[in-house]
C-alpha cells in the first residue's frame, strides 16, 4: 500500500518535476495525493461559518460538503448567503395561472393589470408589482420550494444528470421541498419528488418543444421559490448550462442537418436577453468565454460554480481496485459519448505507445472503436457501464479524456481526487483546477494524436 501511495505521489507530479518526484519516492516520501490546491479549497466546503444574511439570526452553520452547490463563492465574502438561492429584491413573482396574472402592463411600468393576458397565453415573466417583491435576503437554511429542471433525471446518463441528482438529494437532506422536472427518471428517485413532463414527437426537436410546453403548463399551475434549470427553458431563476452555451456549437456539430441546436439557441437567447434574465451559473472559465462571445452586448449576471467530486466516495484509501484483464500501466477513460470525449484520437495515439493499455468505461456503442483497436486489441478493454467507478480509478495509473467540448468534466475531478494525473484539453473547463506538467497534461486540441502520444508516453514512464 505504501508503494502504491508513493507511485501516486510521483504520478501526480509528472512532467516538469517528474525526476524530482521519483527521487523523493525512492527516499521513502510519505504517501500522498497531489490534488490541486484550488480543487481542495473549492470542493471540501469553503466556509462552515454562519449564514450572515439579513435576518439570519439563529442560522445553523453550513455543513461541509463536497457538493459544488454548498461550495459556491460567496457574494460578499466568507459567511454570506450562497448566491444561487439568495432571494434578491425585485425577483419576479411565482408563476400563476394566466387568469390571475398580475404582471405589469407593457405600456406603463406602474400598471398592474389583473386581467392582463400575456402573449401566447402563458404566464408573463415580467417583474412583480412592488408590493409583492421580496425585501430581504432569505437564508439557505430556511425551507424553500425548489424545482430542478433537466431532460433526463438519470445519473447513469452522464455528469450533468449525476450532479443534478446529487443536488436534489442534498436539498432534500437540508429540509427544502425540492422536486425535479424531467421526461425520464431513475427508479431510485421517489415518486413524490418527481414532476413528469411530456417528451413526445417524431423528432428530437419536436420532443424538446413538447417538453418546454409541458414545463410551462406546470409552472402556470404551481409556484416555486426557485427554478433551477440545467438546459435552456423559457423561464427560470438560475440557468446552469451543463451542456455548454447553446448559442455556440462545439466543433463538428452542424445546425443545418440538426435543427435541435437552433431551437436550443433560440430558447437560450430569449431567456438571457429578456427583461428578467436569470443568474447564469458558469461551470468554468471556458464557459465564461463562451458566454461573452455569444452575448457580447448583453449584461449577463454570471457567477462561477464548478462541478465537484464527492471526496468521501472518491478516496483511494477507501476502495479496492477492480480486477482488469490487461497489463499496467493502464490509462482509464470514463465517458458516455465516445466521439466527443476523444476515444478515436486516443486509440490512434496508442498505436505509437506500445507500453500503455487502455480501459474504457461507458455505455456508448464500442463497435467502431473495437474495429479501430484491432491491431492492439490485447491492450484495450471495453468495460461497459459500471456503478463502481471508484474501483476503476483505483486500478488505473492515469486518466485520459481528450474531449472536444466539456464545460467541466466531472470524471476529471473524480480522477484528480483519486490521485490520478490527467490528460485532457483546453476545451474542458475542468482544466481550470489543473497545472500543466504538475497534475498531468492539458493539450491544445483534442485531435492531436502525436501530442497525446507524447503525454501517454511520459505518464507511462512515470508509472513504471
C-alpha positions as CSV (number, residue, x, y, z in Angstrom):
1,X,0.0,0.0,0.0
2,X,2.9,2.4,0.8
3,X,4.4,1.6,-2.6
4,X,1.1,2.4,-4.3
5,X,1.0,5.7,-2.3
6,X,4.5,6.6,-3.4
7,X,3.6,5.9,-7.1
8,X,0.5,8.1,-6.7
9,X,2.7,11.0,-5.4
10,X,5.1,10.5,-8.3
11,X,2.5,10.3,-11.0
12,X,0.7,13.4,-9.8
13,X,3.9,15.4,-10.2
14,X,4.6,14.1,-13.7
15,X,6.1,16.5,-16.2
16,X,8.5,19.2,-15.3
17,X,9.2,17.9,-11.9
18,X,8.9,14.2,-12.7
19,X,12.6,13.3,-11.9
20,X,12.5,15.1,-8.5
21,X,9.2,13.3,-7.7
22,X,10.7,9.8,-8.4
23,X,13.8,10.7,-6.3
24,X,11.5,11.7,-3.4
25,X,9.7,8.4,-3.7
26,X,12.9,6.4,-3.7
27,X,13.9,8.2,-0.5
28,X,10.6,6.9,1.1
29,X,8.5,10.0,0.9
30,X,5.1,9.7,2.7
31,X,2.2,8.6,0.6
32,X,0.0,11.5,-0.5
33,X,-2.5,12.5,-3.2
34,X,-1.3,15.6,-5.1
35,X,-4.6,17.3,-5.7
36,X,-4.6,20.9,-6.9
37,X,-5.0,23.4,-4.0
38,X,-7.8,25.3,-5.8
39,X,-9.6,22.0,-6.1
40,X,-9.3,21.2,-2.4
41,X,-10.3,24.7,-1.5
42,X,-13.4,24.8,-3.7
43,X,-14.7,21.3,-3.2
44,X,-14.3,20.5,0.5
45,X,-16.7,23.1,2.0
46,X,-15.2,26.6,1.7
47,X,-16.7,28.1,4.9
48,X,-18.7,26.4,7.6
49,X,-19.5,29.6,9.4
50,X,-22.8,31.3,10.0
51,X,-25.0,32.3,7.1
52,X,-24.7,36.0,7.9
53,X,-27.5,37.1,5.6
54,X,-30.1,39.8,6.6
55,X,-32.5,38.4,9.2
56,X,-30.3,35.4,9.6
57,X,-30.1,35.3,13.4
58,X,-30.2,31.7,14.6
59,X,-29.0,30.2,11.3
60,X,-27.2,27.0,11.6
61,X,-23.6,26.7,10.3
62,X,-23.5,25.4,6.7
63,X,-22.3,21.8,6.8
64,X,-19.1,21.0,4.9
65,X,-19.8,19.0,1.8
66,X,-18.1,18.1,-1.5
67,X,-21.2,19.2,-3.5
68,X,-20.4,22.3,-5.5
69,X,-23.7,24.0,-4.6
70,X,-22.5,24.3,-1.0
71,X,-19.0,25.5,-2.0
72,X,-20.3,28.4,-4.2
73,X,-18.2,31.5,-4.0
74,X,-19.9,34.0,-1.6
75,X,-21.2,37.3,-2.9
76,X,-19.9,39.5,-0.1
77,X,-17.1,37.3,1.3
78,X,-16.9,34.5,3.8
79,X,-20.2,33.8,5.5
80,X,-22.5,35.5,3.1
81,X,-25.7,33.9,1.8
82,X,-24.9,31.4,-1.0
83,X,-25.6,33.0,-4.3
84,X,-27.7,30.5,-6.1
85,X,-30.7,30.6,-3.6
86,X,-30.4,34.2,-2.5
87,X,-33.7,35.9,-2.7
88,X,-32.9,39.3,-4.3
89,X,-35.2,42.3,-4.2
90,X,-37.1,42.6,-7.5
91,X,-37.3,38.9,-8.1
92,X,-40.3,38.1,-10.2
93,X,-43.3,36.6,-8.6
94,X,-44.1,32.9,-8.6
95,X,-45.8,31.6,-11.7
96,X,-49.6,31.9,-11.6
97,X,-52.4,30.8,-14.0
98,X,-53.0,33.3,-16.7
99,X,-56.4,34.3,-15.4
100,X,-54.8,35.5,-12.2
101,X,-51.7,37.1,-13.8
102,X,-50.8,40.4,-12.1
103,X,-47.8,41.2,-14.3
104,X,-47.0,44.8,-15.2
105,X,-48.5,46.1,-18.4
106,X,-46.2,46.6,-21.3
107,X,-47.0,50.3,-21.7
108,X,-46.8,51.6,-18.2
109,X,-44.2,50.4,-15.7
110,X,-46.7,51.1,-12.8
111,X,-49.7,49.5,-14.5
112,X,-50.8,46.3,-12.6
113,X,-53.5,44.6,-14.6
114,X,-55.1,41.5,-13.1
115,X,-56.8,40.8,-16.4
116,X,-53.6,41.0,-18.4
117,X,-53.2,38.1,-20.8
118,X,-49.5,37.5,-21.9
119,X,-48.7,36.9,-25.5
120,X,-49.1,33.2,-26.3
121,X,-51.4,32.6,-23.4
122,X,-48.6,31.8,-20.9
123,X,-47.6,33.5,-17.7
124,X,-45.7,36.7,-18.3
125,X,-42.2,36.6,-16.8
126,X,-42.3,40.4,-16.2
127,X,-41.4,41.8,-12.8
128,X,-43.7,41.6,-9.9
129,X,-45.6,44.6,-8.6
130,X,-43.6,46.3,-5.9
131,X,-45.9,45.2,-3.1
132,X,-45.2,41.5,-3.9
133,X,-41.4,41.8,-4.1
134,X,-39.1,40.3,-1.5
135,X,-37.5,43.0,0.6
136,X,-34.7,40.9,2.2
137,X,-32.4,38.0,1.5
138,X,-33.5,34.6,2.6
139,X,-31.2,32.3,4.4
140,X,-30.4,29.0,2.7
141,X,-31.3,27.3,6.0
142,X,-34.9,28.5,5.6
143,X,-37.1,25.9,3.9
144,X,-37.8,26.7,0.3
145,X,-39.7,25.2,-2.6
146,X,-37.2,24.4,-5.4
147,X,-37.7,22.9,-8.8
148,X,-34.7,21.4,-10.7
149,X,-35.2,21.0,-14.4
150,X,-33.3,18.6,-16.6
151,X,-34.3,16.5,-19.6
152,X,-33.4,13.1,-18.1
153,X,-33.2,12.5,-14.3
154,X,-30.9,9.5,-14.6
155,X,-27.3,9.7,-13.2
156,X,-26.2,6.9,-15.4
157,X,-26.5,9.1,-18.5
158,X,-23.7,11.4,-17.6
159,X,-22.1,14.0,-15.3
160,X,-24.9,16.7,-15.6
161,X,-27.5,14.2,-14.6
162,X,-25.4,12.8,-11.7
163,X,-24.8,16.4,-10.4
164,X,-28.5,17.2,-10.6
165,X,-29.5,14.1,-8.6
166,X,-26.8,14.9,-6.0
167,X,-28.1,18.5,-5.7
168,X,-31.7,17.2,-5.4
169,X,-30.6,14.8,-2.6
170,X,-28.7,17.5,-0.7
171,X,-31.5,20.0,-0.9
172,X,-33.9,17.4,0.5
173,X,-31.4,16.5,3.2
174,X,-31.3,20.2,4.2
175,X,-35.0,20.3,4.6
176,X,-36.1,22.0,1.4
177,X,-39.1,20.9,-0.6
178,X,-37.1,20.1,-3.8
179,X,-38.5,18.4,-6.8
180,X,-37.1,17.5,-10.2
181,X,-38.9,18.0,-13.5
182,X,-37.8,15.7,-16.3
183,X,-39.1,13.4,-19.0
184,X,-37.5,10.2,-17.6
185,X,-36.4,9.2,-14.1
186,X,-34.1,6.7,-12.5
187,X,-36.1,4.2,-10.5
188,X,-34.4,5.2,-7.2
189,X,-35.9,8.7,-7.3
190,X,-39.0,8.7,-5.1
191,X,-42.3,9.3,-6.9
192,X,-43.2,12.3,-4.7
193,X,-40.0,14.1,-5.8
194,X,-40.9,13.8,-9.5
195,X,-42.6,16.2,-11.9
196,X,-43.0,14.1,-15.1
197,X,-43.1,16.2,-18.3
198,X,-44.2,15.0,-21.7
199,X,-41.5,14.5,-24.2
200,X,-43.3,13.3,-27.3
201,X,-42.8,13.8,-31.0
202,X,-41.3,12.3,-34.1
203,X,-38.0,14.2,-33.9
204,X,-35.7,15.4,-31.1
205,X,-36.7,19.0,-31.9
206,X,-40.4,18.3,-31.6
207,X,-39.9,16.3,-28.4
208,X,-37.9,19.3,-26.9
209,X,-40.8,21.7,-27.8
210,X,-43.3,19.3,-26.1
211,X,-41.1,19.2,-23.0
212,X,-41.0,23.1,-22.9
213,X,-44.7,23.4,-23.3
214,X,-45.3,20.8,-20.5
215,X,-42.9,22.7,-18.2
216,X,-44.8,26.0,-18.8
217,X,-48.1,24.3,-18.0
218,X,-46.7,23.0,-14.8
219,X,-45.2,26.4,-13.8
220,X,-48.5,28.1,-14.6
221,X,-50.2,25.9,-12.1
222,X,-47.5,25.5,-9.4
223,X,-45.4,28.2,-7.7
224,X,-41.8,27.7,-6.6
225,X,-39.3,29.9,-4.7
226,X,-36.6,28.9,-7.1
227,X,-36.5,27.3,-10.6
228,X,-33.0,25.9,-11.4
229,X,-32.7,24.8,-15.0
230,X,-29.8,22.7,-16.4
231,X,-30.9,23.3,-20.1
232,X,-32.5,26.2,-22.0
233,X,-36.1,26.8,-20.9
234,X,-38.5,29.7,-21.2
235,X,-38.2,30.9,-17.6
236,X,-36.1,30.1,-14.6
237,X,-34.2,31.9,-11.8
238,X,-31.0,30.1,-12.3
239,X,-29.6,28.8,-15.6
240,X,-26.9,26.2,-15.2
241,X,-25.8,25.2,-18.8
242,X,-24.2,21.8,-18.2
243,X,-24.0,21.1,-21.9
244,X,-22.4,24.5,-22.6
245,X,-23.7,27.7,-24.2
246,X,-26.4,26.7,-26.7
247,X,-25.6,29.7,-28.9
248,X,-22.1,28.3,-29.6
249,X,-21.9,24.8,-31.0
250,X,-18.9,22.6,-30.4
251,X,-16.7,21.6,-33.3
252,X,-18.2,19.0,-35.6
253,X,-21.9,19.8,-34.8
254,X,-24.0,21.2,-37.7
255,X,-27.1,23.3,-37.3
256,X,-28.1,22.7,-40.9
257,X,-28.5,19.0,-40.6
258,X,-29.7,19.1,-36.9
259,X,-32.4,21.7,-36.1
260,X,-32.4,20.9,-32.4
261,X,-29.3,23.1,-31.7
262,X,-31.1,26.0,-33.4
263,X,-34.1,25.5,-31.1
264,X,-31.8,25.3,-28.0
265,X,-30.0,28.5,-29.1
266,X,-33.3,30.4,-29.8
267,X,-34.7,29.5,-26.4
268,X,-31.5,30.4,-24.6
269,X,-31.2,33.7,-26.3
270,X,-34.8,34.7,-25.5
271,X,-34.1,33.6,-21.9
272,X,-30.9,35.5,-21.4
273,X,-31.8,38.6,-23.4
274,X,-35.2,39.0,-21.8
275,X,-36.2,41.6,-19.2
276,X,-35.9,39.2,-16.4
277,X,-32.9,37.1,-17.3
278,X,-31.8,34.5,-14.7
279,X,-28.5,34.3,-12.9
280,X,-26.2,32.2,-15.1
281,X,-24.1,29.6,-13.2
282,X,-21.0,29.1,-15.3
283,X,-19.1,25.9,-14.7
284,X,-15.6,27.2,-15.8
285,X,-13.6,29.9,-17.4
286,X,-14.2,28.0,-20.7
287,X,-17.9,28.7,-20.3
288,X,-17.3,32.3,-19.2
289,X,-15.5,32.9,-22.5
290,X,-18.4,31.2,-24.5
291,X,-21.0,33.4,-22.8
292,X,-19.0,36.6,-23.5
293,X,-18.6,35.5,-27.1
294,X,-22.2,34.6,-27.7
295,X,-23.7,37.6,-25.8
296,X,-21.2,40.5,-26.1
297,X,-23.8,43.2,-25.7
298,X,-25.9,41.5,-23.0
299,X,-25.2,42.4,-19.3
300,X,-25.4,38.9,-18.1
301,X,-25.4,38.1,-14.3
302,X,-22.7,35.4,-14.4
303,X,-21.4,33.5,-11.3
304,X,-18.8,30.7,-11.3
305,X,-19.9,27.4,-9.9
306,X,-17.8,24.5,-10.9
307,X,-18.7,20.8,-10.6
308,X,-17.2,18.9,-7.7
309,X,-16.3,15.4,-6.8
310,X,-17.6,13.7,-3.6
311,X,-14.3,13.4,-1.7
312,X,-15.8,10.8,0.6
313,X,-16.7,8.4,-2.2
314,X,-13.6,9.1,-4.4
315,X,-10.9,8.4,-1.9
316,X,-8.2,5.8,-2.9
317,X,-7.7,4.8,0.7
318,X,-11.3,3.6,1.0
319,X,-11.7,1.4,-2.1
320,X,-10.0,-1.6,-3.7
321,X,-9.0,-1.9,-7.3
322,X,-11.2,-3.8,-9.7
323,X,-9.5,-6.8,-11.4
324,X,-8.7,-6.0,-15.1
325,X,-7.6,-8.3,-17.9
326,X,-4.9,-6.0,-19.3
327,X,-1.5,-5.2,-18.1
328,X,-0.2,-2.0,-16.4
329,X,0.5,0.8,-17.0
330,X,-3.2,1.4,-17.5
331,X,-4.9,4.6,-18.9
332,X,-8.6,5.0,-18.0
333,X,-11.3,6.8,-19.9
334,X,-14.9,7.1,-18.5
335,X,-17.4,8.6,-20.9
336,X,-20.9,8.3,-22.3
337,X,-20.1,10.0,-25.7
338,X,-17.0,8.3,-27.1
339,X,-16.8,10.5,-30.2
340,X,-16.9,13.9,-28.3
341,X,-14.7,12.7,-25.5
342,X,-11.9,11.7,-27.8
343,X,-11.7,7.9,-27.8
344,X,-10.7,7.8,-31.5
345,X,-7.6,10.1,-31.2
346,X,-6.7,8.2,-28.0
347,X,-6.7,4.9,-29.9
348,X,-4.6,6.5,-32.7
349,X,-2.1,7.7,-30.1
350,X,-1.8,4.3,-28.6
351,X,-0.5,2.9,-31.8
352,X,2.6,4.9,-31.1
353,X,2.9,4.0,-27.4
354,X,3.1,0.2,-27.1
355,X,3.7,0.3,-23.3
356,X,0.2,1.6,-22.5
357,X,-3.1,-0.3,-22.0
358,X,-6.5,1.4,-22.1
359,X,-9.7,0.7,-20.1
360,X,-12.8,2.3,-21.5
361,X,-15.9,2.6,-19.2
362,X,-19.2,3.9,-20.5
363,X,-22.4,2.9,-22.2
364,X,-21.7,4.2,-25.8
365,X,-21.5,1.7,-28.7
366,X,-18.0,0.3,-28.7
367,X,-18.3,-1.5,-32.1
368,X,-16.5,1.1,-34.3
369,X,-13.7,1.5,-31.7
370,X,-13.2,-2.2,-31.3
371,X,-12.5,-2.3,-35.0
372,X,-10.1,0.7,-34.8
373,X,-8.2,-1.1,-31.9
374,X,-8.0,-4.5,-33.6
375,X,-4.2,-4.2,-34.2
376,X,-3.6,-3.9,-30.5
377,X,-6.8,-5.4,-29.1
378,X,-4.9,-7.1,-26.2
379,X,-4.2,-3.7,-24.8
380,X,-7.8,-2.3,-24.9
381,X,-10.6,-3.3,-22.5
382,X,-14.2,-2.1,-23.0
383,X,-15.8,-2.4,-19.6
384,X,-19.3,-1.0,-20.4
385,X,-21.4,0.8,-17.8
386,X,-20.5,0.5,-14.1
387,X,-21.7,1.6,-10.7
388,X,-18.2,1.1,-9.3
389,X,-16.3,3.9,-10.9
390,X,-14.0,4.5,-7.8
391,X,-12.7,0.9,-8.2
392,X,-11.7,1.6,-11.8
393,X,-9.9,4.8,-10.9
394,X,-8.1,2.8,-8.2
395,X,-6.9,0.2,-10.7
396,X,-5.7,2.9,-13.2
397,X,-2.3,4.6,-13.4
398,X,-3.6,7.8,-15.1
399,X,-6.7,9.2,-16.7
400,X,-7.2,10.3,-20.3
401,X,-10.1,12.5,-21.7
402,X,-9.0,14.5,-24.8
403,X,-12.5,15.9,-25.1
404,X,-13.6,18.2,-27.9
405,X,-16.0,20.1,-25.6
406,X,-16.8,19.8,-21.9
407,X,-18.0,22.6,-19.7
408,X,-16.5,21.0,-16.6
409,X,-15.8,17.3,-16.7
410,X,-16.9,15.6,-13.5
411,X,-14.8,12.5,-14.2
412,X,-11.6,14.6,-14.5
413,X,-12.3,16.0,-11.0
414,X,-13.0,12.5,-9.7
415,X,-9.8,11.2,-11.2
416,X,-7.8,14.0,-9.5
417,X,-9.5,13.2,-6.2
418,X,-8.4,9.6,-6.7
419,X,-4.8,10.8,-7.1
420,X,-4.5,10.2,-10.8
421,X,-2.7,12.5,-13.2
422,X,-5.0,13.6,-16.1
423,X,-4.6,14.2,-19.8
424,X,-7.3,16.5,-21.1
425,X,-7.7,19.6,-23.4
426,X,-8.2,23.3,-23.1
427,X,-11.8,22.7,-24.3
428,X,-12.5,21.1,-20.9
429,X,-13.5,23.5,-18.1
430,X,-12.1,21.1,-15.5
431,X,-8.6,22.2,-16.7
432,X,-9.2,25.3,-14.5
433,X,-8.1,23.3,-11.5
434,X,-5.0,21.7,-13.2
435,X,-1.5,23.0,-13.8
436,X,0.1,21.6,-17.0
437,X,3.1,19.4,-16.2
438,X,2.1,19.1,-12.5
439,X,-1.3,17.4,-12.4
440,X,-1.0,15.9,-15.8
441,X,-1.1,17.5,-19.3
442,X,-3.5,19.9,-20.9
443,X,-3.5,19.6,-24.7
444,X,-4.3,22.5,-27.0
445,X,-6.6,20.4,-29.2
446,X,-8.5,17.2,-28.9
447,X,-7.5,15.8,-32.4
448,X,-3.7,15.8,-31.9
449,X,-2.6,12.2,-31.6
450,X,1.2,13.0,-31.6
451,X,0.8,15.3,-28.6
452,X,-1.5,12.8,-26.9
453,X,1.0,10.0,-27.6
454,X,3.8,12.1,-26.0
455,X,1.7,12.7,-22.9
456,X,0.8,9.0,-22.7
457,X,4.5,8.0,-23.0
458,X,5.5,10.5,-20.3
459,X,2.9,9.2,-17.8
460,X,3.6,5.6,-18.6
461,X,7.3,6.2,-17.9
462,X,6.5,7.7,-14.5
463,X,4.2,4.7,-13.7
464,X,7.0,2.1,-14.1
